[in-house]
Amino acid sequence: MVMKMLTKTSALKILKKYGYNSKSVHPYLYIKNKDIGINYSYIDNKYGIIERIKTFKNEGDLDFFLKK
């Protein structure tokens, strides 16, 4: 199986598939130079709200991450 390279358009399409519009609900789309990913938050028992940025190389990686 060949994984397609992640683009802004394909990332938005995958986010929409899981109910995220990247405008009002986490995760938000993250783009810097050629890196595309998401900015998301989670609650840690020790440190409180933690924000993270995760970048992905292809559509499959983003899709798999959001399935979790």
C-alpha positions in Angstrom: 0.0 0.0 0.0 1.3 3.4 -1.0 0.8 6.2 1.5 -0.1 9.6 0.1 2.0 12.6 1.2 0.2 14.8 3.6 -1.0 18.2 2.3 -3.0 21.0 3.9 -6.1 19.9 1.9 -5.7 16.2 2.8 -5.1 17.0 6.5 -8.2 19.1 6.7 -10.2 16.3 5.0 -9.0 13.8 7.5 -9.7 16.1 10.5 -13.2 16.6 9.1 -13.7 12.8 8.9 -13.3 12.7 12.7 -15.5 15.7 13.4 -12.8 18.3 13.7 -13.0 21.5 11.7 -9.6 23.0 12.9 -11.3 26.4 13.6 -13.1 26.0 16.9 -12.3 22.5 18.3 -8.9 20.9 19.1 -6.9 19.7 17.3 -5.9 22.6 15.2 -4.1 22.3 12.0 -0.3 23.1 12.3 1.8 24.1 9.3 5.4 25.3 9.5 7.7 25.3 6.5 7.0 21.8 5.0 5.8 20.2 8.2 2.1 19.5 8.5 0.5 18.3 11.7 -1.9 19.1 14.5 -1.7 21.2 17.7 -3.7 19.5 20.5 -4.2 19.7 24.2 -4.7 17.1 26.9 -5.0 17.1 30.7 -2.1 15.7 32.7 -2.7 14.8 36.4 0.6 16.4 37.4 1.0 19.4 35.1 -2.5 20.4 34.1 -3.3 21.2 30.5 -0.5 20.3 28.2 -0.3 21.5 24.5 1.5 19.4 22.0 2.4 19.6 18.3 2.6 16.4 16.3 3.7 16.3 12.7 3.0 13.6 10.2 4.8 12.4 7.0 1.7 10.9 5.3 -2.1 10.7 5.4 -2.1 7.3 6.9 -0.1 8.4 10.0 -2.5 11.3 10.7 -5.5 9.0 10.2 -4.1 6.3 12.5 -3.2 8.9 15.2 -6.7 10.3 15.2 -8.3 6.9 15.4 -6.7 6.3 18.9 
